[in-house]
Amino acid sequence: MKQRKQQKFAVCILNEYCGDLELRKVYKILPDKSAANDGYLRVIDETGEDYIYPKDNFIMIELPKEAEHALSK
């Protein structure tokens, strides 16, 4: 059986100096070891583009499968 890779999501808790982030919004996170090592997360915004933002601006969350599926469309 093929194991499904769990996607990662985070909630924005701080948008100071990052006006393009919306507070309390859930964002999809892409893996980026280099960014993580420097204290950043790679985040997909509303345009579908990915950018790096300070990790402290987010809280990582786990979502039910149904929510992951809905947010990944």
CORTA-V871954 format. One record per residue. N is the residue number from 0. RES is the residue in one small letter. BURIAL is b if it has 16 or more other C-alpha atoms within 10 Angstrom, else e. D_FIRST is the distance of its C-alpha to the first C-alpha in Angstrom with 1 decimal. Layout:
[[N | RES | BURIAL | D_FIRST] [N | RES | BURIAL | D_FIRST]]
This chain:
[[0 | m | e | 0.0] [1 | k | e | 3.8] [2 | q | e | 6.3] [3 | r | e | 9.3] [4 | k | e | 12.5] [5 | q | e | 15.2] [6 | q | e | 18.4] [7 | k | b | 21.7] [8 | f | b | 24.7] [9 | a | b | 28.3] [10 | v | b | 31.4] [11 | c | b | 34.7] [12 | i | b | 37.3] [13 | l | b | 39.9] [14 | n | b | 41.0] [15 | e | e | 44.3] [16 | y | e | 44.9] [17 | c | e | 41.8] [18 | g | e | 43.2] [19 | d | e | 40.4] [20 | l | b | 38.0] [21 | e | e | 38.2] [22 | l | e | 38.5] [23 | r | e | 35.9] [24 | k | e | 33.7] [25 | v | b | 29.9] [26 | y | b | 28.9] [27 | k | b | 25.7] [28 | i | b | 25.6] [29 | l | b | 24.5] [30 | p | e | 23.9] [31 | d | e | 27.2] [32 | k | e | 28.0] [33 | s | e | 31.6] [34 | a | e | 32.4] [35 | a | e | 30.9] [36 | n | e | 33.1] [37 | d | e | 36.1] [38 | g | e | 35.3] [39 | y | b | 33.9] [40 | l | b | 30.8] [41 | r | b | 29.8] [42 | v | b | 29.9] [43 | i | b | 29.4] [44 | d | b | 32.5] [45 | e | e | 33.6] [46 | t | e | 34.3] [47 | g | e | 30.7] [48 | e | e | 32.1] [49 | d | e | 31.1] [50 | y | e | 33.8] [51 | i | b | 34.1] [52 | y | b | 35.8] [53 | p | b | 36.8] [54 | k | b | 34.1] [55 | d | e | 36.8] [56 | n | b | 36.8] [57 | f | b | 33.4] [58 | i | e | 31.5] [59 | m | e | 27.8] [60 | i | e | 26.0] [61 | e | e | 22.7] [62 | l | e | 22.0] [63 | p | e | 20.1] [64 | k | e | 17.2] [65 | e | e | 19.6] [66 | a | e | 22.2] [67 | e | b | 20.1] [68 | h | e | 19.2] [69 | a | e | 22.9] [70 | l | e | 24.2] [71 | s | e | 22.1] [72 | k | e | 23.6]]
